[in-house]
Amino acid sequence: MSGMRTILNMTALLGLGYGMWALIPPGEEKQREIIKNLPESNPIRMEETRKRNALVMQKLKEAAESSENVARGLGGSEK
């Protein structure tokens, strides 16, 4: 019975700690810092991401239209 009480107390304490952590938002300055460092805020990086996504989608489309096993060629060099 004592072990169960200890587990319940620890769970309640962890829940309370998480609840307090979730309720306290970061300050406005911290939010600006977070937003500034997001990849979406850098236009050059966003363009690189768009190009990479387009290439990945192109390869997926080619793989879907092909009947060969494209996963086999992942380990070696392509011809």
N, C-alpha and C positions, 0 to 999 in steps of 0.2 A: 504494500500500500504506500509506503514511503517513497519507493522508486517511482511509482505512478505520479505521485504528487510532485516530485522533483521534475519529471518530464513535463508535466502540465505547466509548472512554474517557469521552466526554461522556455517552453513554447510561447507562453504569454509574454515573457520578457522580450523574446526575439520579435514577436508580432508587434509589440509596442515600439520597439526600436525601429523596425522597418516603417511603421506608420508615421512616426515622427520624422524620419528621414524623407519619406515620400511627400509629406506635407510642406516641408520647408523648401521652397523653390530657390534656385540660384539667383544671386543679385543681378541687376540689370547689366552691370559691367561684365560679369561672368557670362551672361547670355550673349552679349555682343562678341566677346572673345570666342565663344563656342561657334557662333554663326560665321565669324570671320574665318575660322579654320576649317569650315566645311568644304569639301571638294567642289560643291556646286557654286561657291562664291568666286572661284577662280575660272575665268572664261577659257583660258588656254587649257587647263586641266579638263574642263567640261567638254571641249572640242575633242581632246584626245580620247575621252571616255566614249563619246558618240561614235568616233571612228572605230574604236575597238569593238564596241557593241555591234556596229554594222558588219564588221568582219566576222564576228562570232555568229551572227544571224545568217550571214551568207554561207558560212561553212555548215551550219546546221541544216540549212535548206538543201545544200548540195548533198549532205549525208542522207537526208530524208528521201531525196529523189534517186539516190544510188542504191543498187542492190548488194554492193560489196560491204564487208565488215570494216568500217572505218576505224573502229577501236583498235584493231590489230596494228595499224600504222602509227599509233601514238608513241610507242617506245623508241622507234628508230627514226632515221632521217627520211624525209619524203623525196620521191623521185619526180 
